[in-house]
Amino acid sequence: MKLLFELSKDGNISVPTLSKKLGVSASVLYSRIKRLVRKKLIKKFTIEIDDSLLGISVKASVGINRDPKFKMQIHKKLLEVSEVISISEVTGRFDIMIRVYTQDLEDLHTVVIEKIGKIEGIQNTETFVELQKTPHVPTICFTTDFKEVAYDDSNLTLATLTIESTVISPTHSVPDVPEPF
């Protein structure tokens, strides 16, 4: 689990550096990482892009209600809008939630009103502009011996909830947990 925790913080870390950090030989780490990829526990290694350098300064979520008869056509049309980053069917007051990235509020207005709002079958939209975002903090949770263990990198602490006594006891180190793979 320490390996997954470290990789979730920095997927670009070199194996020799990771080896020193975890106190495990590089060859063992190489084989563990390959095994985790082969077993599809690790789906992919990815990059993080600085959107501001691409001119993206406005990010928004848009809730959409649609006519159910137009589900596939709407999905297809939304995929054609370059500013739409993701599309999710959801429960609740909206049928679809999309993420939209634009250069400014005027562009966002144009995208929502002219591109998305005019798609046949869309009944209404509600836009939520992102004002501030808390940086992603990798968290790994797993269960071991009736204990739920959660790693939270925001302050490098470990919280252990013992189910038998329901006592929360924070510590400052990651316990040695046998690698499952």
Secondary structure as GFF3:
##gff-version 3
##sequence-region A 1 181
A	DSSP	alpha_helix	2	9	.	.	.	ID=ss1
A	DSSP	alpha_helix	15	22	.	.	.	ID=ss2
A	DSSP	alpha_helix	26	38	.	.	.	ID=ss3
A	DSSP	three_ten_helix	51	54	.	.	.	ID=ss4
A	DSSP	beta_strand	58	66	.	.	.	ID=ss5
A	DSSP	three_ten_helix	68	70	.	.	.	ID=ss6
A	DSSP	alpha_helix	71	79	.	.	.	ID=ss7
A	DSSP	beta_strand	84	89	.	.	.	ID=ss8
A	DSSP	beta_strand	96	102	.	.	.	ID=ss9
A	DSSP	alpha_helix	105	110	.	.	.	ID=ss10
A	DSSP	pi_helix	111	116	.	.	.	ID=ss11
A	DSSP	beta_strand	122	129	.	.	.	ID=ss12
A	DSSP	beta_strand	139	144	.	.	.	ID=ss13
A	DSSP	beta_strand	147	152	.	.	.	ID=ss14
A	DSSP	beta_strand	157	162	.	.	.	ID=ss15
A	DSSP	beta_strand	167	171	.	.	.	ID=ss16
###
